Amino acid sequence: MSDHGQRNREGLERLRRITSLSDAELAKDTGNGWTVSTVLGHMAFFDRMLVPRWDIYEKDGVFAELTPNHFDLINDAGAGDWSALPPRSTVSTCVEAAERAVARIDALSEKAVAVALETNRKALLDRMLHWGPHLDQIESAIGRQI
C-alpha cells in the first residue's frame, strides 16, 4: 500500500470516531465563528469536491485548478451553509464523503498518482493533509482525543 493510502486508512479510522461526539461537543466553538459541526461540513464539502476534480483529470488530462484565494472564497461563502446544517447530520456526511474520497483515490491509475506527486498535488492523494489539522482543531475544542 502507498504512503498516502496508509495515511488515508489511518485517517479514516480517526475520522470515524467523530461519531462519538455529543451534541454539546458538536456545538463547541473552534474559532472564527465556526463550530465543530461547521468544521465537519467544511471537511465533507472538500472531500466531495475531490471526486469530480479527479474525474476531470481522468477525462481531460488536466487538473481543475484552485488557488489559495479560491479556498478562502469557498470557506467564506460556505461557512454559513455548513453552520446551518443539522449538527448530527454533519457527522455522517463527513464520514461518508471521506470514505468516497478515499475510494476514488484508491481507484486512480499509477500514472494519475505519479502526475499528482510530480506536480505537487499531494493533498489530492493524502487526505490527512486536510483532515489532520481539522481533527486536531476539533480535539482542542472539545478538550479530548477522539
Rosetta blueprint (number, residue, H / E / L):
1 M L
2 S L
3 D H
4 H H
5 G H
6 Q H
7 R H
8 N H
9 R H
10 E H
11 G H
12 L H
13 E H
14 R H
15 L H
16 R H
17 R H
18 I H
19 T H
20 S H
21 L L
22 S L
23 D H
24 A H
25 E H
26 L H
27 A L
28 K L
29 D E
30 T E
31 G E
32 N L
33 G L
34 W E
35 T E
36 V H
37 S H
38 T H
39 V H
40 L H
41 G H
42 H H
43 M H
44 A H
45 F H
46 F H
47 D H
48 R H
49 M H
50 L H
51 V H
52 P H
53 R H
54 W H
55 D H
56 I H
57 Y H
58 E H
59 K H
60 D H
61 G L
62 V L
63 F L
64 A L
65 E L
66 L L
67 T L
68 P H
69 N H
70 H H
71 F H
72 D H
73 L H
74 I H
75 N H
76 D H
77 A H
78 G H
79 A H
80 G H
81 D H
82 W H
83 S H
84 A H
85 L L
86 P L
87 P H
88 R H
89 S H
90 T H
91 V H
92 S H
93 T H
94 C H
95 V H
96 E H
97 A H
98 A H
99 E H
100 R H
101 A H
102 V H
103 A H
104 R H
105 I H
106 D H
107 A L
108 L L
109 S L
110 E H
111 K H
112 A H
113 V H
114 A H
115 V H
116 A H
117 L H
118 E H
119 T L
120 N L
121 R L
122 K H
123 A H
124 L H
125 L L
126 D L
127 R L
128 M H
129 L H
130 H H
131 W H
132 G H
133 P H
134 H H
135 L H
136 D H
137 Q H
138 I H
139 E H
140 S H
141 A H
142 I H
143 G L
144 R L
145 Q L
146 I L
